[in-house]
Amino acid sequence: MSGKLKLPKKTIVGLKVFCTTCKVKNPNCKHYDKHRYRMHIHIPNTKRGERSKVLKALTYDEALDEALAFSKEIIANNYEVTKPVTEGNNYSLADAIMKYYQYLGGIHQHAHKRKNVSSDYQKECYRYCKFFADVVKKGKDITRTLAADTSQNEVAAFYIWAEERYNPKTFNKAMAVVKAFFDFLIDVEKVKMENPFEVYVTKRVEKKNPRSLTVNEFQKILEAVDSADPIQQLNGRGEKKNMYRPYLKNAFRLFLLTGGRREEVVSLKWNQILITMDGIKFFQYPNLKVVRQKRAKNIQSETAPRYVPINSDLFTLLNEMGYEALKNSDSYVLFPERVVNHKTLMNNISKAFTHYRVAAGVDKEVSLSDLRKTHISWVHAVLNKDTRVLSSHTSNAVLQDNYIDRTVLSAIEKCALEVKIFGT
């Protein structure tokens, strides 16, 4: 969990923010990852007697629901606390989901079982598991119901719930996430149970044909950057945004001519340009996607870099962007004077590309990512099966004794000398 928990000015009596490290309510400390909502209920006819519970909810609205349910339960039980089922590894569904959330964040009592995924993926998994818990909660108390007692009726109820809300791709993801949650209980926590999500029918996802642009379509988009209205209306709310940025044309060309992924292109630096003994220039930079995947799977092995041959088209662009003055420098190739982070820059370029594509009258539903597909299509026309060596779709590209593998070097040289995007 990240971020500071807050309470609105008007909330129910007894609901507080509690620090599980400092053991105080309404904390002033900065242990934000240890802050939780806690509900306090005064016992009538006592001076300081109370019942309290650290809540599992991570948002105020959810905490409010959980606090009200706890208050109702305490009053019904004459202010006596009934312990939830958490003995051994027979976790309640609520506790099991929290255990999984912590596990994905790298927290586990056994060091060899610790997993560490991205914060976004951790939150996504928690969200789908919580949706499943919400479905179960309609008929059971999830703080007392064992996760191991999940029935096929509850799987079916969640299946129908997801079916009504998601497209096939997202539906399959939701089901797979909850299945992985139960796999965690079985394989990591050694809960003796069968996975209730082991068997279900996935939805058929229609495969999209790879989309690429023609030289005329791409040229129209570049021209639109100079001539089209840069103002975009946002979602019919009357808000307006200026989509123009002075670096857009260079950005679009750089995406097309390198065939890189978004994070790769905006991270390119001039000192990542290397030159072979024969004078062939190419970019060498970390394969960020593979590095991230290995980190998520806690794989410690080294990752081979990516290589982008600099053909005549790309070298012309780099010269226009200041190659002679900036080569070997640690400056970014694209928009070196940036004051925004990579993510903001990527989003600005992506949204601007779609805006100017529409403004240019290009009806084809293409996005910024399709420039990579266009690049790979033209590279494939020259390299054929060796395309994968440069596109990083396999692990063919390797470094041995500080020299580039001959297979990779051959592909770099051929691509730099022979590939022309749009074949001109």
C-alpha positions as CSV (number, residue, x, y, z in Angstrom):
1,M,0.0,0.0,0.0
2,S,1.3,3.5,-0.7
3,G,-0.1,7.0,0.0
4,K,-1.4,8.6,3.2
5,L,-4.7,7.4,4.5
6,K,-7.1,10.2,5.3
7,L,-10.5,10.7,7.0
8,P,-13.0,13.3,5.9
9,K,-14.0,16.0,8.3
10,K,-17.4,14.3,8.9
11,T,-17.2,10.6,9.6
12,I,-18.6,8.1,12.0
13,V,-17.6,8.2,15.6
14,G,-14.7,5.8,16.4
15,L,-13.2,5.5,12.9
16,K,-9.5,6.4,13.1
17,V,-6.3,6.1,11.2
18,F,-3.9,3.8,13.1
19,C,-0.1,3.2,12.7
20,T,0.7,-0.5,13.2
21,T,4.4,0.5,13.9
22,C,3.9,3.3,16.3
23,K,0.8,1.8,17.8
24,V,-1.0,5.1,17.9
25,K,-4.2,6.5,16.3
26,N,-4.2,9.7,14.4
27,P,-0.5,9.3,13.8
28,N,1.8,12.1,12.7
29,C,4.6,9.7,11.6
30,K,5.5,8.9,8.0
31,H,5.1,5.2,8.2
32,Y,2.4,5.5,5.5
33,D,2.8,1.9,4.4
34,K,1.9,0.8,8.0
35,H,-1.1,3.0,8.4
36,R,-4.5,1.3,8.6
37,Y,-8.1,2.3,9.3
38,R,-9.2,1.2,12.8
39,M,-12.7,1.2,14.3
40,H,-13.1,1.9,18.0
41,I,-16.4,1.2,19.8
42,H,-17.1,2.4,23.3
43,I,-18.5,-0.2,25.7
44,P,-21.6,1.3,27.5
45,N,-21.4,1.9,31.3
46,T,-17.6,1.9,31.3
47,K,-15.2,4.8,31.5
48,R,-12.6,3.7,28.9
49,G,-13.7,0.2,27.8
50,E,-13.8,-0.3,24.1
51,R,-13.6,-2.9,21.3
52,S,-11.4,-2.1,18.3
53,K,-10.5,-3.7,15.1
54,V,-7.8,-2.9,12.5
55,L,-9.7,-2.9,9.2
56,K,-8.6,-4.6,6.1
57,A,-10.0,-1.9,3.8
58,L,-7.4,0.4,2.0
59,T,-9.9,3.1,1.0
60,Y,-12.2,5.2,3.1
61,D,-15.4,4.1,1.5
62,E,-14.5,0.4,2.0
63,A,-13.3,1.2,5.6
64,L,-16.7,2.8,6.3
65,D,-18.6,-0.3,5.2
66,E,-16.3,-2.6,7.2
67,A,-16.5,-0.3,10.3
68,L,-20.3,-0.2,10.2
69,A,-20.4,-4.0,9.8
70,F,-18.0,-4.4,12.8
71,S,-20.1,-2.1,14.9
72,K,-23.3,-3.9,14.1
73,E,-21.6,-7.3,14.9
74,I,-20.2,-6.1,18.3
75,I,-23.5,-4.7,19.4
76,A,-25.3,-7.9,18.4
77,N,-22.8,-9.9,20.4
78,N,-23.2,-7.8,23.5
79,Y,-19.9,-6.1,22.9
80,E,-18.0,-9.4,22.9
81,V,-15.5,-10.0,20.1
82,T,-15.8,-13.3,18.1
83,K,-12.5,-14.2,16.6
84,P,-12.4,-14.6,12.8
85,V,-11.0,-17.9,11.4
86,T,-7.3,-17.4,10.9
87,E,-5.7,-20.4,12.7
88,G,-2.8,-22.0,10.9
89,N,-3.1,-21.5,7.2
90,N,-6.8,-21.9,7.2
91,Y,-7.3,-18.2,6.3
92,S,-10.6,-16.5,6.1
93,L,-11.3,-15.2,2.6
94,A,-10.7,-11.6,3.7
95,D,-7.4,-12.5,5.4
96,A,-6.3,-14.7,2.5
97,I,-6.7,-11.8,0.0
98,M,-4.7,-9.5,2.3
99,K,-2.0,-12.1,2.6
100,Y,-1.9,-12.3,-1.2
101,Y,-1.7,-8.6,-1.5
102,Q,1.3,-8.5,0.9
103,Y,2.9,-11.4,-0.9
104,L,2.8,-9.6,-4.3
105,G,4.4,-6.7,-2.6
106,G,7.4,-8.8,-1.5
107,I,6.2,-9.4,2.1
108,H,6.3,-13.0,3.3
109,Q,7.6,-14.7,6.5
110,H,9.7,-17.1,4.4
111,A,12.5,-15.2,2.5
112,H,12.6,-17.8,-0.4
113,K,8.9,-17.3,-1.1
114,R,9.0,-13.5,-1.4
115,K,7.7,-12.2,-4.7
116,N,7.9,-8.6,-5.9
117,V,5.8,-7.4,-8.7
118,S,5.1,-3.8,-9.9
119,S,2.8,-1.7,-7.7
120,D,0.3,-1.4,-10.6
121,Y,0.1,-5.2,-11.1
122,Q,-0.2,-5.7,-7.3
123,K,-3.2,-3.3,-7.2
124,E,-4.8,-4.9,-10.2
125,C,-4.6,-8.4,-8.7
126,Y,-6.0,-7.0,-5.4
127,R,-8.8,-5.3,-7.3
128,Y,-10.0,-8.5,-9.0
129,C,-9.7,-10.5,-5.8
130,K,-11.7,-7.9,-4.0
131,F,-14.4,-8.0,-6.6
132,F,-14.6,-11.7,-6.1
133,A,-14.9,-11.2,-2.3
134,D,-17.7,-8.7,-2.9
135,V,-19.6,-11.3,-4.8
136,V,-19.1,-13.9,-2.0
137,K,-20.0,-11.2,0.6
138,K,-23.5,-11.1,-0.7
139,G,-24.2,-14.5,1.0
140,K,-21.4,-15.0,3.5
141,D,-19.3,-13.2,6.1
142,I,-15.9,-13.2,4.4
143,T,-14.1,-12.6,7.7
144,R,-15.3,-16.0,8.9
145,T,-15.7,-18.0,5.7
146,L,-12.6,-20.0,4.9
147,A,-11.0,-19.4,1.6
148,A,-10.8,-23.2,1.3
149,D,-14.6,-23.4,1.5
150,T,-15.1,-21.5,-1.7
151,S,-17.9,-23.3,-3.6
152,Q,-18.6,-23.7,-7.3
153,N,-21.7,-21.7,-6.8
154,E,-19.5,-18.7,-5.8
155,V,-17.2,-19.3,-8.8
156,A,-20.3,-19.3,-11.0
157,A,-21.6,-16.1,-9.4
158,F,-18.3,-14.3,-10.1
159,Y,-18.2,-15.7,-13.6
160,I,-21.6,-14.2,-14.4
161,W,-20.7,-10.9,-12.6
162,A,-17.5,-10.6,-14.7
163,E,-19.3,-11.7,-17.9
164,E,-21.8,-8.8,-17.6
165,R,-19.1,-6.2,-17.1
166,Y,-16.0,-7.0,-19.1
167,N,-15.0,-7.6,-22.7
168,P,-13.5,-11.1,-23.4
169,K,-9.9,-10.1,-22.9
170,T,-10.5,-8.4,-19.5
171,F,-12.9,-11.2,-18.5
172,N,-10.2,-13.8,-19.1
173,K,-7.7,-11.7,-17.1
174,A,-10.1,-11.3,-14.1
175,M,-10.7,-15.1,-14.0
176,A,-7.0,-15.8,-14.3
177,V,-6.1,-13.4,-11.5
178,V,-8.5,-15.0,-9.0
179,K,-7.3,-18.5,-10.1
180,A,-3.7,-17.4,-9.4
181,F,-4.8,-16.2,-6.0
182,F,-6.0,-19.7,-5.1
183,D,-2.9,-21.2,-6.6
184,F,-0.9,-19.0,-4.2
185,L,-2.9,-20.4,-1.2
186,I,-2.3,-24.0,-2.5
187,D,1.3,-23.7,-3.6
188,V,2.8,-21.1,-1.4
189,E,0.7,-21.2,1.8
190,K,0.1,-25.0,1.5
191,V,-3.6,-24.7,2.2
192,K,-5.1,-28.1,1.7
193,M,-7.8,-27.5,-0.9
194,E,-8.5,-27.8,-4.6
195,N,-8.5,-24.7,-6.8
196,P,-12.2,-23.8,-7.3
197,F,-11.2,-21.9,-10.4
198,E,-9.2,-24.8,-11.9
199,V,-11.8,-25.4,-14.6
200,Y,-13.8,-22.7,-16.4
201,V,-14.5,-21.7,-20.0
202,T,-12.5,-18.8,-21.2
203,K,-13.9,-16.3,-23.7
204,R,-12.7,-16.2,-27.3
205,V,-10.7,-13.1,-28.0
206,E,-10.7,-12.0,-31.6
207,K,-7.1,-11.6,-32.9
208,K,-6.4,-8.2,-34.5
209,N,-4.5,-8.0,-37.7
210,P,-1.2,-6.1,-37.3
211,R,-1.8,-2.6,-38.5
212,S,0.9,-0.5,-40.3
213,L,0.9,2.8,-42.1
214,T,1.7,3.8,-45.6
215,V,4.2,6.5,-46.4
216,N,1.3,8.8,-47.5
217,E,-0.6,8.2,-44.3
218,F,2.5,8.9,-42.2
219,Q,3.3,12.1,-44.1
220,K,-0.2,13.4,-43.7
221,I,0.1,13.0,-39.9
222,L,3.4,14.9,-39.9
223,E,1.8,17.7,-42.0
224,A,-1.1,17.8,-39.6
225,V,1.2,18.7,-36.7
226,D,1.9,22.0,-38.5
227,S,-1.5,22.7,-40.0
228,A,-4.3,21.1,-37.9
229,D,-6.1,22.7,-34.9
230,P,-4.1,21.5,-31.9
231,I,-7.0,22.0,-29.5
232,Q,-8.9,18.8,-28.4
233,Q,-12.2,18.7,-26.7
234,L,-12.1,16.2,-23.7
235,N,-15.0,13.8,-23.3
236,G,-17.7,16.3,-23.9
237,R,-17.1,18.1,-20.6
238,G,-16.2,21.3,-22.2
239,E,-12.6,20.9,-21.2
240,K,-9.9,21.7,-23.8
241,K,-6.3,20.6,-24.2
242,N,-3.6,21.8,-26.5
243,M,-2.1,18.6,-28.0
244,Y,0.8,20.4,-29.8
245,R,4.4,19.9,-28.6
246,P,7.4,21.2,-30.5
247,Y,9.1,17.8,-30.4
248,L,6.2,15.8,-31.9
249,K,7.3,15.4,-35.5
250,N,10.8,14.3,-34.4
251,A,9.1,11.9,-31.9
252,F,6.9,10.3,-34.5
253,R,9.8,9.8,-36.9
254,L,12.0,8.5,-34.1
255,F,9.3,5.9,-33.1
256,L,9.0,4.8,-36.8
257,L,12.6,4.6,-37.6
258,T,13.8,2.8,-34.4
259,G,10.8,0.5,-34.0
260,G,11.2,0.9,-30.3
261,R,8.6,0.6,-27.5
262,R,7.4,3.8,-25.9
263,E,9.6,3.6,-22.8
264,E,12.6,2.7,-24.9
265,V,12.3,5.6,-27.4
266,V,11.8,8.3,-24.7
267,S,14.8,6.9,-22.8
268,L,17.2,6.9,-25.7
269,K,20.5,8.8,-25.0
270,W,23.2,9.9,-27.4
271,N,25.9,8.0,-25.6
272,Q,24.0,4.7,-26.4
273,I,25.1,5.0,-30.0
274,L,28.0,2.6,-30.7
275,I,30.1,2.1,-33.9
276,T,31.4,-1.1,-35.3
277,M,34.9,-1.5,-36.7
278,D,33.4,-1.1,-40.2
279,G,31.7,2.2,-39.2
280,I,28.2,0.8,-38.8
281,K,26.3,2.8,-36.2
282,F,23.6,1.4,-33.9
283,F,21.9,2.1,-30.6
284,Q,22.5,-0.3,-27.7
285,Y,20.3,0.1,-24.6
286,P,18.7,-2.1,-21.9
287,N,15.8,-4.3,-22.9
288,L,13.4,-2.7,-20.4
289,K,10.5,-5.0,-21.0
290,V,12.5,-8.2,-20.3
291,V,14.3,-6.6,-17.3
292,R,10.9,-5.7,-15.8
293,Q,9.5,-9.2,-16.5
294,K,12.5,-10.9,-14.8
295,R,12.3,-8.6,-11.9
296,A,8.6,-9.5,-11.5
297,K,9.5,-13.2,-11.5
298,N,12.5,-12.6,-9.2
299,I,14.9,-13.9,-11.9
300,Q,18.4,-12.7,-11.2
301,S,20.1,-13.6,-14.5
302,E,21.5,-10.8,-16.8
303,T,19.5,-9.5,-19.6
304,A,21.0,-9.0,-23.1
305,P,20.6,-5.4,-24.4
306,R,18.5,-4.4,-27.4
307,Y,20.2,-3.2,-30.7
308,V,18.8,-0.7,-33.1
309,P,20.7,-0.3,-36.4
310,I,21.0,3.3,-37.6
311,N,20.2,3.2,-41.3
312,S,20.4,6.2,-43.6
313,D,16.9,7.3,-42.7
314,L,17.5,7.3,-39.0
315,F,20.9,8.9,-39.3
316,T,19.4,11.8,-41.3
317,L,16.9,12.4,-38.5
318,L,19.6,12.2,-35.8
319,N,21.7,14.7,-37.7
320,E,18.7,17.1,-37.8
321,M,18.4,16.5,-34.0
322,G,22.0,17.5,-33.3
323,Y,24.1,14.4,-33.7
324,E,27.4,16.1,-34.2
325,A,27.1,18.4,-31.2
326,L,25.5,15.9,-28.8
327,K,27.1,12.5,-29.7
328,N,28.6,10.7,-26.7
329,S,26.7,13.0,-24.3
330,D,24.4,11.7,-21.6
331,S,21.5,13.8,-22.9
332,Y,18.2,12.3,-24.1
333,V,17.9,12.2,-27.9
334,L,14.2,13.3,-27.7
335,F,13.3,16.5,-25.9
336,P,16.5,16.7,-23.8
337,E,15.3,19.8,-21.9
338,R,12.3,17.8,-20.6
339,V,10.8,18.8,-17.2
340,V,8.3,15.9,-17.1
341,N,8.8,12.3,-16.3
342,H,9.0,9.5,-18.9
343,K,5.4,8.4,-18.3
344,T,3.9,11.8,-18.9
345,L,6.1,12.3,-22.0
346,M,4.9,8.9,-23.4
347,N,1.3,9.7,-22.8
348,N,1.6,13.2,-24.4
349,I,3.1,11.7,-27.5
350,S,0.6,8.8,-27.7
351,K,-2.4,11.1,-27.3
352,A,-1.0,13.6,-29.7
353,F,-0.4,11.0,-32.4
354,T,-4.1,9.9,-32.3
355,H,-5.2,13.5,-32.3
356,Y,-3.2,14.4,-35.4
357,R,-4.0,11.1,-37.1
358,V,-7.7,11.9,-36.9
359,A,-7.0,15.6,-37.9
360,A,-5.1,14.3,-40.9
361,G,-8.1,12.4,-42.1
362,V,-6.4,9.0,-41.7
363,D,-9.4,6.7,-41.1
364,K,-7.3,3.6,-40.3
365,E,-7.5,2.9,-36.6
366,V,-3.8,3.1,-35.9
367,S,-2.1,4.3,-32.7
368,L,1.5,5.3,-31.8
369,S,2.3,1.6,-31.1
370,D,1.5,0.8,-34.8
371,L,4.7,2.7,-35.8
372,R,6.6,-0.2,-34.3
373,K,4.6,-2.7,-36.3
374,T,5.3,-0.6,-39.5
375,H,9.0,-0.6,-38.7
376,I,9.1,-4.4,-38.1
377,S,7.2,-5.1,-41.3
378,W,9.8,-3.3,-43.4
379,V,12.7,-4.8,-41.5
380,H,11.2,-8.2,-42.1
381,A,11.1,-7.6,-45.8
382,V,14.9,-7.5,-45.7
383,L,15.9,-9.7,-42.8
384,N,13.1,-12.3,-42.9
385,K,13.7,-14.8,-40.0
386,D,16.5,-12.7,-38.6
387,T,14.1,-9.9,-37.8
388,R,13.6,-11.5,-34.3
389,V,17.3,-11.0,-33.6
390,L,16.7,-7.2,-33.5
391,S,13.0,-7.0,-32.4
392,S,13.8,-8.8,-29.1
393,H,11.0,-11.2,-29.5
394,T,13.4,-14.0,-28.6
395,S,16.7,-14.2,-26.7
396,N,18.9,-14.5,-29.8
397,A,20.7,-11.3,-29.0
398,V,23.5,-12.1,-26.6
399,L,26.8,-10.6,-25.5
400,Q,29.9,-12.9,-25.2
401,D,33.2,-11.7,-23.9
402,N,32.2,-8.1,-24.5
403,Y,31.8,-8.7,-28.2
404,I,28.5,-8.7,-30.0
405,D,27.4,-12.2,-31.2
406,R,28.1,-12.6,-34.9
407,T,24.5,-13.3,-35.7
408,V,23.4,-10.1,-34.1
409,L,26.2,-8.1,-35.7
410,S,25.4,-9.5,-39.1
411,A,21.7,-8.5,-38.7
412,I,22.7,-5.0,-37.5
413,E,25.0,-4.5,-40.5
414,K,22.4,-5.8,-43.0
415,C,19.6,-3.7,-41.5
416,A,21.7,-0.5,-41.4
417,L,22.8,-0.9,-45.0
418,E,19.7,-2.3,-46.7
419,V,16.5,-1.4,-44.7
420,K,14.6,1.6,-45.9
421,I,11.3,2.3,-44.1
422,F,8.5,2.5,-46.7
423,G,11.0,1.1,-49.1
424,T,12.2,4.4,-50.5
